Amino acid sequence: MPIRISSLIFAPRRARPSGRLAAASMAALFAPRRARPSDRLAAASMAALFAPRRARPSDHLAAASMAAVAFLLLLAAPVRAEVIERLPTADKVVALTFDACEAKGAPAYLDASILKVLEAEKVPVTIFASGLFARRNAAELKALAASPLVRVENHSLDHPQHMERLDADAVRRQVAEADEAIQAATGRKPRFFRFPAGNYDAATLATVEATGHKVVHWTFASGDPARGVTPGHLKDWVLSKTRPGSILIFHVNQRAPATGPALPAILAELRRRGYRFASLDEVLP
Ligand SMILES: [Zn+2]
């Protein structure tokens, strides 16, 4: 039965790997879009699978085998269509992530006040750097990445606010050129990608995943680049929202002046609550 896994890329935006997603993906898989006769047949079977009706024993058997086949196909699917927004754990673990954004024409540099805290606290961190930022701050990133506590990941080449408006070639270039710049600086090829401003659609997500990167966003926005944010507000907000498995996001490109001053209290309180810190690289398969 020629079922096209590629349709999985039409899974809903901000999808999570839940049971509901599996059902939604399967529905998307058999959607009438560019349907061939065999697809329509499969769609009919799947519709039957999910339809409440007076089942006979043989129907149950058929449904079970369809479900088994569908499950195996999902396992075999090369496309994940997944944006990771939390760590897969119920333990008191959080990931600290810092965006190092530099867009075209807006030079950006590392925030020394944040680096000082990270150095003193010895916590693992993941930095999502744009390629332009990695080129401009190559020596500093090289020094940082020499620590086993620091990983530098891909945040596009020049931080387009809407990557979903780029064609597939342009998206691939954004990823590849940032990879090159980061690898040139740190010696390591990024595994993860984060969309600038968090904007994407199903096609863009599929294109990025096809480059071999997992897409990792955040559990809740800290809002640290917003105007007028004080260290006190930032600390209270982050502490009120953090849960086991949270992926925290801050900015380390000198656009979030409250973050450095707020960090020591945030880390201290999370430790007091029993949290430990992990890099994405350590926790995500
Ligand atoms: Zn950014």
Residues whose N, C-alpha, C, O or C-beta is under 5 A from the ligand:
A	BS01	ZN	D99 C101 P196 A197
